[in-house]
Amino acid sequence: MDRPTPRVNAAKLAEYSTGKVVRIIGKVLSLENDQALLETSDKGQVTVKLMKDSNLADTFVEVIGKKSGDAVVTELSSQNLGESIDLELANKVVELTHAYPDVFPTNE
């Protein structure tokens, strides 16, 4: 994606309307058919509807997607982030980006 997107956790995702493109870091809890269940940085859960060529292969991933329902995001792109991420630190980044929108613009 070549435009800034807001970083969200489960709580911040709930604040956006359907159709908003967002960015989520999370731990893959399950992969079934065409969807993944992520534990977000605030310990919430978000379902990600996966693209046909999705390749979520690591424990931790970042997903850029379009909000398509309550706690549901449709994947537009994703990045594998490895087997170890500090989700507490990732959550602090989410909170800071929302606390200081002048420093972290999202073109809203």
C-alpha positions in Angstrom: 0.0 0.0 0.0 1.4 3.4 -0.9 -0.7 5.5 1.4 -0.6 5.8 5.2 -3.1 3.7 7.0 -4.0 3.9 10.7 -2.5 1.3 13.0 -5.2 -0.4 15.0 -5.8 -3.0 17.7 -9.2 -4.6 18.3 -10.5 -1.6 20.3 -9.4 1.0 17.8 -10.8 -1.1 14.9 -14.2 -0.8 16.5 -14.0 3.0 16.2 -13.8 2.9 12.4 -16.6 2.5 9.9 -16.9 -0.4 7.5 -14.7 0.1 4.4 -11.8 1.9 6.2 -8.4 0.5 5.3 -6.4 -0.3 8.5 -3.1 -1.9 9.6 -3.0 -4.6 12.3 -0.2 -6.5 13.9 -1.2 -9.7 15.6 -0.5 -13.3 16.6 -2.1 -15.9 14.3 -4.3 -18.1 16.6 -5.8 -20.2 13.8 -5.9 -20.5 10.0 -8.9 -22.2 8.5 -9.8 -22.2 4.8 -10.1 -18.6 3.8 -9.7 -16.9 7.2 -7.3 -16.3 10.1 -8.0 -15.4 13.7 -5.5 -12.9 15.1 -4.8 -11.9 18.7 -4.3 -8.2 18.4 -1.8 -6.1 20.4 -4.5 -5.2 23.0 -5.3 -8.9 23.5 -8.5 -8.7 21.5 -9.3 -10.9 18.5 -9.9 -10.0 14.9 -11.0 -12.3 12.0 -9.1 -11.7 8.8 -10.7 -12.8 5.5 -7.8 -13.9 3.5 -7.0 -13.4 -0.2 -6.7 -16.5 -2.3 -2.9 -16.1 -2.6 -2.4 -15.2 1.1 0.8 -16.5 2.7 0.5 -16.1 6.4 3.4 -18.5 7.5 4.7 -17.0 10.7 3.3 -16.7 14.2 3.2 -12.9 14.0 1.9 -11.0 11.0 1.0 -7.5 9.9 -2.2 -7.2 7.8 -3.4 -4.3 5.8 -7.0 -4.7 5.2 -10.5 -3.2 4.8 -12.8 -3.3 7.8 -15.7 -5.5 6.6 -17.6 -6.0 9.9 -17.4 -6.0 13.6 -13.9 -7.3 14.4 -13.5 -8.4 10.7 -11.0 -7.2 8.2 -10.6 -8.3 4.6 -6.9 -8.7 3.7 -5.4 -6.5 1.0 -1.8 -7.3 1.8 0.1 -8.9 4.6 3.7 -9.4 5.9 5.1 -12.2 7.9 6.9 -10.8 11.0 8.6 -13.9 12.5 8.1 -16.0 15.6 8.6 -13.3 18.3 7.1 -9.9 18.6 6.6 -7.7 21.7 2.8 -7.2 21.4 2.8 -4.9 24.4 5.2 -2.6 22.5 3.2 -2.9 19.3 0.1 -1.8 21.3 2.0 1.3 22.6 2.8 2.2 19.0 -0.9 2.0 18.1 -1.9 4.1 21.1 0.8 6.7 20.3 -0.2 7.0 16.6 -3.7 7.9 17.8 -2.6 10.2 20.5 -0.3 12.2 18.1 -2.0 12.3 14.7 0.1 15.3 13.6 3.3 13.1 14.0 1.7 10.0 12.5 -0.6 11.2 9.7 -3.1 8.7 8.1 -4.7 10.9 5.5 -8.1 10.8 7.3 
